[in-house]
Amino acid sequence: MCSDLNIDPLNVIRAYSYRFKIEVSFKVMKHLIGSFCYHFWTLAWPKLGNKTTSDLTNLSSQKQQLIASSINAIEGFVNFGCIATGILQIIAINHERYINQKYCGWLRTVSSEVPSEETVMSVIREEFFHNFFNFRNSVIYGIIMSKSRKPFMHRLEEAS
């Protein structure tokens, strides 16, 4: 775990204990929130090969600005994912009883009174779509419904 023998062993264990929390946070952000599913790129970014370096000082200032804008977009997207994860955690802590009552899924083991981010997201998704039909006259409802997939039976009727 640590090759430096001068560090206090308790500090090494404490630091190593954060690894699990960090890995779980990355898992939630990657698989549940989609924080790393960004598609921000620019053609100004040089293609990296085996013999190229990531030194951007040789590029024109316009290309450097485009690359900086792409990096800002990526960082912003990931930060919004962190914020979304935090909001799910706040909801889980403050509304644990409501979330546990409304959750329709099956949990093999309930490890805590506080629901996971995935459980909270599932309840929010169900509640949103349950109440979504109350907004049939709104513009956003029309846009979302025009892009949604039709039920399988409806597609079968159209095919025949």
DSSP file (Angstrom, degrees, kcal/mol; ACC not computed):
  #  RESIDUE AA STRUCTURE BP1 BP2  ACC     N-H-->O    O-->H-N    N-H-->O    O-->H-N    TCO  KAPPA ALPHA  PHI   PSI    X-CA   Y-CA   Z-CA
    1    1 A M              0   0    0      0, 0.0     2,-0.3     0, 0.0     0, 0.0   0.000 360.0 360.0 360.0 -36.6    0.0    0.0    0.0
    2    2 A C        -     0   0    0      1,-0.1    10,-0.0     5,-0.0     5,-0.0  -0.975 360.0-167.7-149.0 129.8    2.8    2.4    0.8
    3    3 A S        +     0   0    0     -2,-0.3     2,-0.8     2,-0.0    -1,-0.1   0.562  69.2  92.6 -92.9  -8.9    6.6    2.2    0.1
    4    4 A D    >   -     0   0    0      1,-0.1     3,-0.9     2,-0.0    -1,-0.0  -0.772  55.0-170.5 -88.4 111.0    7.4    5.2    2.4
    5    5 A L  T 3  S+     0   0    0     -2,-0.8    -1,-0.1     1,-0.2    -2,-0.0   0.539  77.8  70.1 -79.5  -6.2    8.2    3.8    5.8
    6    6 A N  T 3  S+     0   0    0      2,-0.1     2,-0.3     3,-0.0    -1,-0.2   0.611  78.0  95.0 -85.6 -12.7    8.3    7.3    7.4
    7    7 A I  S <  S-     0   0    0     -3,-0.9     5,-0.0     1,-0.1    -5,-0.0  -0.593  89.8-102.9 -82.0 140.5    4.5    7.8    7.0
    8    8 A D    >>  -     0   0    0     -2,-0.3     4,-1.7     1,-0.1     3,-0.6  -0.417  26.0-134.4 -60.4 127.7    2.3    7.0   10.0
    9    9 A P  H 3> S+     0   0    0      0, 0.0     4,-2.4     0, 0.0     5,-0.2   0.838 104.2  56.7 -56.8 -35.5    0.6    3.7    9.3
   10   10 A L  H 3> S+     0   0    0      1,-0.2     4,-2.5     2,-0.2     5,-0.2   0.884 106.0  50.5 -65.0 -36.5   -2.8    5.0   10.5
   11   11 A N  H <> S+     0   0    0     -3,-0.6     4,-2.5     2,-0.2    -1,-0.2   0.867 109.4  51.4 -67.6 -35.5   -2.6    7.8    7.9
   12   12 A V  H  X S+     0   0    0     -4,-1.7     4,-2.4     2,-0.2    -2,-0.2   0.934 112.3  45.6 -64.9 -45.9   -1.8    5.2    5.2
   13   13 A I  H  X S+     0   0    0     -4,-2.4     4,-1.9     2,-0.2    -2,-0.2   0.908 113.4  50.1 -64.2 -41.9   -4.8    3.1    6.2
   14   14 A R  H  X S+     0   0    0     -4,-2.5     4,-0.9     2,-0.2    -2,-0.2   0.930 112.4  46.8 -62.1 -45.8   -7.0    6.2    6.3
   15   15 A A  H >< S+     0   0    0     -4,-2.5     3,-0.7     1,-0.2     4,-0.4   0.900 112.4  50.2 -63.7 -40.0   -5.9    7.4    2.9
   16   16 A Y  H >X S+     0   0    0     -4,-2.4     3,-1.2     1,-0.2     4,-0.5   0.818 101.3  63.1 -68.4 -29.7   -6.4    3.9    1.5
   17   17 A S  H 3X S+     0   0    0     -4,-1.9     4,-0.8     1,-0.3     3,-0.5   0.775  94.2  62.3 -66.9 -24.0   -9.9    3.7    2.9
   18   18 A Y  H <X S+     0   0    0     -4,-0.9     4,-2.5    -3,-0.7    -1,-0.3   0.710  85.4  78.1 -71.7 -18.8  -10.9    6.7    0.7
   19   19 A R  H <> S+     0   0    0     -3,-1.2     4,-2.7    -4,-0.4    -1,-0.2   0.910  92.1  48.8 -58.3 -44.9  -10.2    4.6   -2.3
   20   20 A F  H  X S+     0   0    0     -4,-0.5     4,-2.6    -3,-0.5    -1,-0.2   0.922 111.6  49.2 -62.8 -44.3  -13.4    2.6   -2.1
   21   21 A K  H  X S+     0   0    0     -4,-0.8     4,-2.1     1,-0.2    -1,-0.2   0.903 112.8  47.8 -61.5 -41.3  -15.5    5.8   -1.7
   22   22 A I  H  X S+     0   0    0     -4,-2.5     4,-2.4     2,-0.2    -2,-0.2   0.920 112.0  49.1 -66.1 -43.7  -13.8    7.4   -4.7
   23   23 A E  H  X S+     0   0    0     -4,-2.7     4,-2.2     1,-0.2    -2,-0.2   0.890 111.3  49.3 -64.8 -39.4  -14.3    4.3   -6.8
   24   24 A V  H  X S+     0   0    0     -4,-2.6     4,-2.5     2,-0.2    -1,-0.2   0.902 110.2  51.6 -65.6 -40.1  -18.0    4.1   -5.9
   25   25 A S  H  X S+     0   0    0     -4,-2.1     4,-2.5    -5,-0.2    -2,-0.2   0.913 110.2  48.4 -62.7 -42.4  -18.4    7.8   -6.7
   26   26 A F  H  X S+     0   0    0     -4,-2.4     4,-2.5     2,-0.2     5,-0.2   0.887 110.0  52.9 -64.2 -38.1  -16.8    7.2  -10.1
   27   27 A K  H  X>S+     0   0    0     -4,-2.2     4,-2.9     2,-0.2     5,-0.6   0.932 111.3  45.7 -62.3 -45.5  -19.1    4.2  -10.7
   28   28 A V  I  X>S+     0   0    0     -4,-2.5     5,-2.2     1,-0.2     4,-1.6   0.932 115.2  46.9 -62.7 -45.9  -22.2    6.3  -10.0
   29   29 A M  I  <>S+     0   0    0     -4,-2.5     6,-3.3     3,-0.2     5,-1.0   0.856 119.4  40.1 -67.1 -33.8  -21.0    9.1  -12.1
   30   30 A K  I  <5S+     0   0    0     -4,-2.5    -2,-0.2     4,-0.2     6,-0.2   0.956 128.0  24.9 -79.2 -52.3  -20.0    6.9  -15.0
   31   31 A H  I  <5S+     0   0    0     -4,-2.9    -3,-0.2    -5,-0.2    -2,-0.2   0.815 131.9  30.2 -89.1 -31.7  -22.9    4.3  -15.1
   32   32 A L  I  <<S+     0   0    0     -4,-1.6    -3,-0.2    -5,-0.6    -4,-0.1   0.902 131.3  26.2 -95.3 -49.9  -25.8    6.1  -13.5
   33   33 A I  I   <S-     0   0    0     -5,-2.2    -3,-0.2    48,-0.0    -4,-0.2   0.831  90.4-134.6 -85.7 -34.6  -25.3    9.8  -14.3
   34   34 A G    > < +     0   0    0     -5,-1.0     3,-1.7    -6,-0.4    -4,-0.2   0.806  45.9 156.2  82.0  31.5  -23.3    9.5  -17.5
   35   35 A S  T 3  S+     0   0    0     -6,-3.3     3,-0.2     1,-0.3    -5,-0.2   0.721  72.3  45.9 -65.3 -21.5  -20.8   12.1  -16.4
   36   36 A F  T 3  S+     0   0    0     -7,-0.4    -1,-0.3    -6,-0.2    -6,-0.1   0.133  84.9  93.9-109.6  20.7  -18.1   10.8  -18.7
   37   37 A C    <   +     0   0    0     -3,-1.7    -1,-0.2    40,-0.1     2,-0.1  -0.128  56.3 142.6 -99.8  35.4  -20.3   10.3  -21.8
   38   38 A Y        -     0   0    0     -3,-0.2    36,-0.1     1,-0.1    -3,-0.0  -0.409  38.6-164.2 -78.0 154.5  -19.4   13.7  -23.2
   39   39 A H        +     0   0    0     -2,-0.1     2,-0.6     2,-0.0    -1,-0.1  -0.404  38.2 136.4-132.9  54.5  -18.9   14.3  -26.9
   40   40 A F        +     0   0    0     30,-0.1     2,-0.3    31,-0.0    34,-0.1  -0.917  24.0 136.9-105.1 116.6  -17.1   17.6  -27.0
   41   41 A W        -     0   0    0     -2,-0.6     2,-0.3    33,-0.0    -2,-0.0  -0.925  34.8-147.9-147.8 173.0  -14.2   17.7  -29.4
   42   42 A T    >   -     0   0    0     -2,-0.3     3,-1.3     1,-0.1    -2,-0.0  -0.994  23.9-130.0-145.2 147.2  -12.6   19.9  -32.0
   43   43 A L  T 3  S+     0   0    0     -2,-0.3     4,-0.1     1,-0.3    -1,-0.1   0.662 104.6  73.3 -70.1 -14.4  -10.8   19.3  -35.2
   44   44 A A  T 3  S+     0   0    0     19,-0.1    -1,-0.3    18,-0.1    23,-0.1   0.723  73.1  98.4 -70.7 -20.1   -8.1   21.6  -33.9
   45   45 A W  S <  S-     0   0    0     -3,-1.3     2,-0.1     1,-0.1     3,-0.0  -0.548  81.5-123.6 -71.2 123.4   -7.0   19.0  -31.5
   46   46 A P        -     0   0    0      0, 0.0     2,-0.3     0, 0.0    -1,-0.1  -0.397  24.1-110.1 -70.4 144.3   -4.0   17.2  -33.0
   47   47 A K        -     0   0    0     -4,-0.1     2,-0.5    -2,-0.1    -4,-0.0  -0.572  32.0-136.8 -73.9 131.7   -4.2   13.4  -33.4
   48   48 A L        +     0   0    0     -2,-0.3     2,-0.2     4,-0.1     6,-0.1  -0.768  30.3 166.7 -93.9 131.3   -1.9   11.7  -31.0
   49   49 A G        -     0   0    0     -2,-0.5     3,-0.2     4,-0.1    -1,-0.0  -0.488  54.7 -78.0-121.5-164.4    0.1    8.8  -32.2
   50   50 A N  S    S+     0   0    0      1,-0.2    -2,-0.0    -2,-0.2     0, 0.0   0.844 128.9  36.9 -68.4 -33.1    3.1    6.8  -30.8
   51   51 A K  S    S+     0   0    0      2,-0.1     2,-0.2     0, 0.0    -1,-0.2   0.438  99.1  91.9-103.5  -0.1    5.6    9.5  -31.7
   52   52 A T        -     0   0    0     -3,-0.2     2,-0.2     2,-0.0    -4,-0.1  -0.607  60.9-145.1 -95.5 157.1    3.6   12.7  -31.0
   53   53 A T        -     0   0    0     -2,-0.2    -4,-0.1     2,-0.1    -2,-0.1  -0.679  22.6-119.3-111.9 169.3    3.5   14.6  -27.8
   54   54 A S        +     0   0    0     -2,-0.2     2,-0.6    -6,-0.1    -6,-0.0   0.100  65.9 134.1 -95.9  23.0    0.7   16.5  -26.2
   55   55 A D        -     0   0    0      1,-0.1     3,-0.3     2,-0.0    -2,-0.1  -0.637  30.3-179.0 -75.2 118.2    2.6   19.8  -26.4
   56   56 A L    >   +     0   0    0     -2,-0.6     3,-1.2     1,-0.2    -1,-0.1   0.334  56.4  96.2-101.4   5.9    0.1   22.4  -27.7
   57   57 A T  T 3  S+     0   0    0      1,-0.3    -1,-0.2     7,-0.0     7,-0.1   0.741  77.9  60.9 -70.9 -20.9    2.5   25.4  -27.7
   58   58 A N  T 3  S+     0   0    0     -3,-0.3    -1,-0.3     2,-0.0    -2,-0.1   0.588  88.5  94.4 -80.4  -9.4    3.3   24.9  -31.5
   59   59 A L  S <  S-     0   0    0     -3,-1.2    -3,-0.0     1,-0.1   -15,-0.0  -0.399  86.2 -96.4 -82.2 158.8   -0.4   25.4  -32.4
   60   60 A S     >  -     0   0    0      1,-0.1     4,-2.3    -2,-0.1     5,-0.2  -0.271  34.6-111.2 -67.4 160.9   -1.9   28.7  -33.5
   61   61 A S  H  > S+     0   0    0      1,-0.2     4,-2.1     2,-0.2     5,-0.1   0.841 118.1  56.0 -65.5 -32.0   -3.7   30.8  -30.9
   62   62 A Q  H  > S+     0   0    0      2,-0.2     4,-2.2     1,-0.2    -1,-0.2   0.926 109.2  45.8 -65.1 -43.6   -7.0   30.1  -32.6
   63   63 A K  H  > S+     0   0    0      1,-0.2     4,-2.4     2,-0.2    -2,-0.2   0.888 111.3  53.0 -66.2 -37.8   -6.5   26.3  -32.3
   64   64 A Q  H  X S+     0   0    0     -4,-2.3     4,-2.4     1,-0.2    -1,-0.2   0.886 108.9  49.8 -63.6 -37.8   -5.4   26.7  -28.7
   65   65 A Q  H  X S+     0   0    0     -4,-2.1     4,-2.4     2,-0.2    -2,-0.2   0.900 110.0  50.4 -66.9 -40.3   -8.6   28.7  -28.0
   66   66 A L  H  X S+     0   0    0     -4,-2.2     4,-2.1     2,-0.2    -2,-0.2   0.913 112.4  46.9 -63.5 -41.6  -10.7   26.0  -29.6
   67   67 A I  H  X S+     0   0    0     -4,-2.4     4,-2.5     2,-0.2    -2,-0.2   0.908 111.3  51.3 -66.1 -41.4   -9.0   23.3  -27.6
   68   68 A A  H  X S+     0   0    0     -4,-2.4     4,-2.4     1,-0.2    -2,-0.2   0.890 109.2  51.4 -62.5 -38.5   -9.4   25.4  -24.4
   69   69 A S  H  X S+     0   0    0     -4,-2.4     4,-2.2     2,-0.2    -1,-0.2   0.902 109.9  49.4 -64.6 -40.4  -13.1   25.7  -25.1
   70   70 A S  H  X S+     0   0    0     -4,-2.1     4,-2.4     2,-0.2    -2,-0.2   0.915 111.1  49.2 -64.0 -42.5  -13.5   21.9  -25.6
   71   71 A I  H  X S+     0   0    0     -4,-2.5     4,-2.8     1,-0.2     5,-0.2   0.906 110.5  50.9 -64.0 -40.9  -11.7   21.3  -22.3
   72   72 A N  H  X S+     0   0    0     -4,-2.4     4,-2.5     2,-0.2    -1,-0.2   0.900 110.2  49.9 -62.5 -40.1  -13.9   23.8  -20.5
   73   73 A A  H  X S+     0   0    0     -4,-2.2     4,-2.4     2,-0.2    -2,-0.2   0.916 111.9  47.9 -64.6 -42.2  -17.0   22.1  -22.0
   74   74 A I  H  X S+     0   0    0     -4,-2.4     4,-2.4     2,-0.2     5,-0.2   0.941 113.5  46.8 -62.9 -47.7  -15.7   18.7  -20.8
   75   75 A E  H  X S+     0   0    0     -4,-2.8     4,-2.4     1,-0.2    -2,-0.2   0.894 112.7  50.2 -63.2 -39.5  -14.9   20.0  -17.3
   76   76 A G  H  X S+     0   0    0     -4,-2.5     4,-2.5    -5,-0.2    -1,-0.2   0.916 110.1  50.1 -63.4 -42.7  -18.3   21.7  -17.1
   77   77 A F  H  X S+     0   0    0     -4,-2.4     4,-1.7     2,-0.2    -2,-0.2   0.924 112.9  45.8 -61.9 -45.5  -20.1   18.5  -18.2
   78   78 A V  H  X S+     0   0    0     -4,-2.4     4,-2.0     1,-0.2    -1,-0.2   0.893 111.7  52.7 -65.8 -39.3  -18.3   16.4  -15.6
   79   79 A N  H  X S+     0   0    0     -4,-2.4     4,-2.4     1,-0.2    -2,-0.2   0.897 106.9  51.8 -64.2 -39.6  -18.9   19.1  -12.9
   80   80 A F  H  X S+     0   0    0     -4,-2.5     4,-2.6     1,-0.2    -1,-0.2   0.870 107.9  53.5 -63.8 -34.4  -22.7   19.1  -13.7
   81   81 A G  H  X S+     0   0    0     -4,-1.7     4,-2.2     2,-0.2    -2,-0.2   0.894 108.2  49.5 -63.8 -39.8  -22.5   15.3  -13.3
   82   82 A C  H  X S+     0   0    0     -4,-2.0     4,-2.3     2,-0.2    -2,-0.2   0.909 111.4  49.2 -63.6 -41.9  -20.9   15.8   -9.8
   83   83 A I  H  X S+     0   0    0     -4,-2.4     4,-2.4     2,-0.2    -2,-0.2   0.917 110.2  50.5 -64.1 -43.1  -23.7   18.3   -8.9
   84   84 A A  H  X S+     0   0    0     -4,-2.6     4,-2.2     1,-0.2    -1,-0.2   0.899 109.9  50.7 -62.1 -40.2  -26.4   15.8  -10.1
   85   85 A T  H  X S+     0   0    0     -4,-2.2     4,-2.0     1,-0.2    -1,-0.2   0.920 110.5  49.4 -62.1 -43.7  -24.8   13.1   -8.0
   86   86 A G  H  X S+     0   0    0     -4,-2.3     4,-2.5     2,-0.2    -2,-0.2   0.883 108.6  52.6 -63.1 -39.1  -24.8   15.4   -5.0
   87   87 A I  H  X S+     0   0    0     -4,-2.4     4,-2.5     2,-0.2    -1,-0.2   0.919 108.8  50.1 -63.7 -42.7  -28.4   16.3   -5.5
   88   88 A L  H  X S+     0   0    0     -4,-2.2     4,-2.2     1,-0.2    -1,-0.2   0.895 111.5  49.1 -61.4 -38.9  -29.4   12.6   -5.6
   89   89 A Q  H  X S+     0   0    0     -4,-2.0     4,-2.1     2,-0.2    -2,-0.2   0.889 110.3  50.1 -68.4 -38.8  -27.4   12.1   -2.3
   90   90 A I  H  X S+     0   0    0     -4,-2.5     4,-2.8     2,-0.2     5,-0.3   0.920 111.6  48.4 -64.2 -43.2  -29.1   15.0   -0.7
   91   91 A I  H  X S+     0   0    0     -4,-2.5     4,-2.3     1,-0.2    -2,-0.2   0.911 110.3  52.5 -62.6 -41.3  -32.5   13.7   -1.7
   92   92 A A  H  < S+     0   0    0     -4,-2.2    -2,-0.2    -5,-0.2    -1,-0.2   0.896 114.4  41.9 -61.5 -40.5  -31.6   10.3   -0.4
   93   93 A I  H >< S+     0   0    0     -4,-2.1     3,-0.6     1,-0.2    -2,-0.2   0.918 121.0  39.4 -73.8 -43.7  -30.6   11.7    3.0
   94   94 A N  H 3< S+     0   0    0     -4,-2.8    -2,-0.2     1,-0.2    -3,-0.2   0.721 127.9  29.8 -82.3 -21.6  -33.5   14.1    3.4
   95   95 A H  T 3X S+     0   0    0     -4,-2.3     4,-2.5    -5,-0.3     5,-0.2  -0.156  72.5 134.6-130.8  39.9  -36.3   12.0    2.0
   96   96 A E  H <> S+     0   0    0     -3,-0.6     4,-2.5     1,-0.2     5,-0.2   0.879  74.0  50.4 -60.7 -40.7  -35.3    8.5    2.8
   97   97 A R  H  > S+     0   0    0      2,-0.2     4,-1.9     1,-0.2    -1,-0.2   0.931 112.7  45.7 -65.6 -45.5  -38.7    7.4    4.1
   98   98 A Y  H  > S+     0   0    0      2,-0.2     4,-2.3     1,-0.2    -2,-0.2   0.924 113.9  49.1 -63.1 -45.1  -40.5    8.7    1.0
   99   99 A I  H  X S+     0   0    0     -4,-2.5     4,-1.4     1,-0.2    -2,-0.2   0.923 111.6  48.8 -62.1 -44.7  -38.0    7.2   -1.4
  100  100 A N  H  < S+     0   0    0     -4,-2.5    -1,-0.2    -5,-0.2    -2,-0.2   0.848 112.6  48.7 -65.8 -33.4  -38.2    3.8    0.3
  101  101 A Q  H  < S+     0   0    0     -4,-1.9    -1,-0.2    -5,-0.2    -2,-0.2   0.884 115.9  42.6 -70.9 -38.6  -42.0    3.8    0.2
  102  102 A K  H  < S+     0   0    0     -4,-2.3     2,-0.3    -5,-0.2    -2,-0.2   0.614  84.3 111.8 -86.0 -13.4  -42.2    4.8   -3.4
  103  103 A Y     <  -     0   0    0     -4,-1.4    17,-0.1    -5,-0.2    16,-0.0  -0.464  42.4-175.1 -68.6 125.0  -39.5    2.5   -4.7
  104  104 A C        +     0   0    0     -2,-0.3    -1,-0.2     2,-0.1    -4,-0.0   0.473  51.8  92.6 -98.7  -4.9  -41.1   -0.2   -6.9
  105  105 A G  S    S-     0   0    0     14,-0.1     2,-0.5     1,-0.1    14,-0.0  -0.050  76.5-107.2 -81.7-174.3  -38.0   -2.3   -7.6
  106  106 A W        -     0   0    0      3,-0.0     2,-0.5     0, 0.0     3,-0.1  -0.970  23.4-162.3-119.5 129.7  -36.5   -5.3   -5.8
  107  107 A L        -     0   0    0     -2,-0.5     3,-0.2     1,-0.2     0, 0.0  -0.952  12.6-151.5-111.9 127.4  -33.4   -5.1   -3.6
  108  108 A R  S    S+     0   0    0     -2,-0.5     2,-0.4     1,-0.3    -1,-0.2   0.930  87.5   8.5 -62.4 -45.5  -31.6   -8.3   -2.8
  109  109 A T        -     0   0    0     -3,-0.1     2,-0.9     0, 0.0    -1,-0.3  -0.999  67.8-142.5-137.2 135.1  -30.3   -6.8    0.4
  110  110 A V        +     0   0    0     -2,-0.4     3,-0.1    -3,-0.2    -3,-0.0  -0.857  23.8 176.2 -94.7 108.3  -31.2   -3.5    2.1
  111  111 A S        +     0   0    0     -2,-0.9     2,-0.3     1,-0.2    -1,-0.2   0.627  59.9  12.9 -91.8 -13.2  -27.9   -2.4    3.5
  112  112 A S        -     0   0    0      1,-0.1    -1,-0.2     2,-0.1     4,-0.1  -0.993  63.4-122.3-158.1 155.8  -29.0    1.0    4.8
  113  113 A E  S    S+     0   0    0     -2,-0.3   -13,-0.1    -3,-0.1    -1,-0.1   0.827  99.3  78.4 -67.6 -32.1  -32.0    3.1    5.6
  114  114 A V  S    S-     0   0    0     -3,-0.1   -21,-0.1     1,-0.1    -3,-0.1  -0.686  87.6-130.7 -81.3 121.9  -30.6    5.7    3.3
  115  115 A P        -     0   0    0      0, 0.0    -2,-0.1     0, 0.0    -1,-0.1  -0.279  22.4-106.5 -71.4 158.8  -31.4    4.7   -0.3
  116  116 A S     >  -     0   0    0      1,-0.1     4,-2.2    -4,-0.1     5,-0.2  -0.266  30.3-104.6 -76.9 168.8  -28.7    4.6   -3.0
  117  117 A E  H  > S+     0   0    0      1,-0.2     4,-2.6     2,-0.2     5,-0.2   0.874 122.8  54.6 -60.6 -37.3  -28.4    7.2   -5.8
  118  118 A E  H  > S+     0   0    0      2,-0.2     4,-2.1     1,-0.2    -1,-0.2   0.893 107.4  48.9 -66.1 -39.9  -29.7    4.6   -8.2
  119  119 A T  H  > S+     0   0    0      2,-0.2     4,-2.2     1,-0.2    -2,-0.2   0.921 112.4  48.5 -64.3 -44.0  -32.8    4.0   -6.0
  120  120 A V  H  X S+     0   0    0     -4,-2.2     4,-2.6     1,-0.2    -2,-0.2   0.921 111.3  50.0 -61.8 -44.3  -33.5    7.7   -5.8
  121  121 A M  H  X S+     0   0    0     -4,-2.6     4,-2.4     1,-0.2    -1,-0.2   0.876 109.0  52.5 -64.0 -36.7  -33.1    8.1   -9.5
  122  122 A S  H  X S+     0   0    0     -4,-2.1     4,-2.3     2,-0.2    -1,-0.2   0.918 111.2  46.2 -64.0 -43.9  -35.5    5.3  -10.2
  123  123 A V  H  X S+     0   0    0     -4,-2.2     4,-2.9     2,-0.2     5,-0.2   0.919 112.9  49.5 -65.8 -43.5  -38.2    6.8   -7.9
  124  124 A I  H  X S+     0   0    0     -4,-2.6     4,-2.7     1,-0.2    -2,-0.2   0.914 110.6  51.0 -61.9 -41.7  -37.7   10.3   -9.5
  125  125 A R  H  X S+     0   0    0     -4,-2.4     4,-2.2    -5,-0.2     5,-0.2   0.930 113.3  44.6 -61.5 -45.9  -37.9    8.7  -13.0
  126  126 A E  H  X S+     0   0    0     -4,-2.3     4,-2.1     1,-0.2    -2,-0.2   0.925 115.1  47.5 -65.1 -44.7  -41.2    7.0  -12.1
  127  127 A E  H  X S+     0   0    0     -4,-2.9     4,-2.2     2,-0.2    -2,-0.2   0.892 111.4  52.0 -64.1 -39.4  -42.7   10.0  -10.3
  128  128 A F  H  X S+     0   0    0     -4,-2.7     4,-1.2    -5,-0.2    -2,-0.2   0.952 113.6  41.4 -63.4 -49.8  -41.7   12.3  -13.2
  129  129 A F  H  X S+     0   0    0     -4,-2.2     4,-0.6     1,-0.2    -1,-0.2   0.811 112.2  56.3 -71.5 -27.6  -43.3   10.1  -15.9
  130  130 A H  H  < S+     0   0    0     -4,-2.1     3,-0.3    -5,-0.2    -1,-0.2   0.914 118.7  32.8 -65.8 -41.4  -46.4    9.5  -13.7
  131  131 A N  H >< S+     0   0    0     -4,-2.2     3,-1.4     1,-0.2     4,-0.2   0.520  98.2  87.3 -91.1  -6.3  -47.0   13.2  -13.4
  132  132 A F  H >< S+     0   0    0     -4,-1.2     3,-1.9     1,-0.3    -1,-0.2   0.829  77.9  64.3 -64.5 -32.9  -45.7   14.1  -16.8
  133  133 A F  G >< S+     0   0    0     -4,-0.6     3,-0.9    -3,-0.3    -1,-0.3   0.647  86.4  72.4 -70.1 -13.2  -49.1   13.5  -18.5
  134  134 A N  G <  S+     0   0    0     -3,-1.4    -1,-0.3     1,-0.2     3,-0.3   0.649  94.1  56.8 -70.6 -13.5  -50.5   16.4  -16.4
  135  135 A F  G X   +     0   0    0     -3,-1.9     3,-1.8    -4,-0.2     6,-0.3  -0.126  64.6 131.6-108.8  35.5  -48.5   18.7  -18.7
  136  136 A R  T <  S+     0   0    0     -3,-0.9    -1,-0.2     1,-0.3    -2,-0.1   0.769  70.1  55.4 -60.3 -27.4  -50.0   17.6  -22.0
  137  137 A N  T 3  S+     0   0    0     -3,-0.3    -1,-0.3     4,-0.1     2,-0.2   0.467  87.1 102.3 -87.5  -0.3  -50.6   21.1  -23.2
  138  138 A S  S <> S-     0   0    0     -3,-1.8     4,-1.4     1,-0.1    -3,-0.0  -0.492  75.3-127.7 -85.5 155.9  -47.0   22.3  -22.7
  139  139 A V  H  > S+     0   0    0      1,-0.2     4,-2.0     2,-0.2     5,-0.2   0.897 108.1  55.9 -66.4 -42.1  -44.5   22.7  -25.6
  140  140 A I  H  > S+     0   0    0      1,-0.2     4,-2.5     2,-0.2     5,-0.2   0.856 102.9  56.2 -63.0 -34.5  -41.9   20.5  -24.0
  141  141 A Y  H  > S+     0   0    0     -6,-0.3     4,-2.7     1,-0.2    -1,-0.2   0.931 107.6  48.9 -60.9 -45.3  -44.3   17.6  -23.7
  142  142 A G  H  X S+     0   0    0     -4,-1.4     4,-1.8     1,-0.2    -2,-0.2   0.890 111.5  49.1 -62.0 -40.2  -44.9   17.8  -27.4
  143  143 A I  H  X S+     0   0    0     -4,-2.0     4,-1.0     2,-0.2    -2,-0.2   0.937 113.8  45.1 -65.5 -46.6  -41.2   17.8  -28.2
  144  144 A I  H >X S+     0   0    0     -4,-2.5     4,-0.8     1,-0.2     3,-0.6   0.923 113.7  48.9 -65.2 -43.9  -40.5   14.8  -25.9
  145  145 A M  H 3< S+     0   0    0     -4,-2.7     3,-0.4     1,-0.2    -1,-0.2   0.832 106.4  57.0 -67.8 -30.9  -43.4   12.8  -27.1
  146  146 A S  H 3< S+     0   0    0     -4,-1.8    -1,-0.2    -5,-0.2    -2,-0.2   0.777 112.2  42.6 -69.3 -24.0  -42.5   13.4  -30.8
  147  147 A K  H << S+     0   0    0     -4,-1.0    -1,-0.2    -3,-0.6    -2,-0.2   0.516  94.5 101.3 -98.1  -7.0  -39.0   11.9  -30.1
  148  148 A S  S  < S-     0   0    0     -4,-0.8     2,-0.2    -3,-0.4    -3,-0.0  -0.419  79.4-104.3 -79.9 155.4  -40.2    9.0  -28.0
  149  149 A R        -     0   0    0     -2,-0.1    -1,-0.1     1,-0.1     3,-0.1  -0.520  34.3-118.1 -77.2 143.6  -40.4    5.5  -29.4
  150  150 A K        -     0   0    0     -2,-0.2    -1,-0.1     1,-0.1     5,-0.1  -0.481  39.7 -89.8 -77.1 152.2  -43.9    4.2  -30.1
  151  151 A P     >  -     0   0    0      0, 0.0     4,-1.9     0, 0.0     3,-0.3  -0.240  37.8-112.9 -58.9 153.1  -45.1    1.1  -28.3
  152  152 A F  H  > S+     0   0    0      1,-0.2     4,-2.0     2,-0.2     5,-0.1   0.885 115.6  52.2 -57.8 -43.6  -44.3   -2.2  -29.9
  153  153 A M  H  > S+     0   0    0      1,-0.2     4,-2.0     2,-0.2    -1,-0.2   0.873 107.6  52.6 -64.2 -36.2  -47.9   -3.1  -30.7
  154  154 A H  H  > S+     0   0    0     -3,-0.3     4,-1.8     1,-0.2    -1,-0.2   0.885 108.6  50.1 -66.4 -37.7  -48.4    0.3  -32.4
  155  155 A R  H  X S+     0   0    0     -4,-1.9     4,-1.7     2,-0.2    -1,-0.2   0.852 108.3  53.6 -68.1 -33.6  -45.3   -0.4  -34.6
  156  156 A L  H  X S+     0   0    0     -4,-2.0     4,-1.4     2,-0.2    -2,-0.2   0.900 107.0  51.4 -65.8 -40.1  -46.8   -3.8  -35.5
  157  157 A E  H  < S+     0   0    0     -4,-2.0     3,-0.3     1,-0.2    -2,-0.2   0.902 110.5  48.4 -63.2 -40.6  -50.0   -2.2  -36.6
  158  158 A E  H  < S+     0   0    0     -4,-1.8    -1,-0.2     1,-0.2    -2,-0.2   0.836 108.2  55.5 -68.3 -31.5  -48.1    0.3  -38.8
  159  159 A A  H  <        0   0    0     -4,-1.7    -1,-0.2     1,-0.2    -2,-0.2   0.794 360.0 360.0 -72.1 -27.5  -46.1   -2.5  -40.3
  160  160 A S     <        0   0    0     -4,-1.4    -1,-0.2    -3,-0.3    -2,-0.2   0.475 360.0 360.0 -85.6 360.0  -49.2   -4.5  -41.4
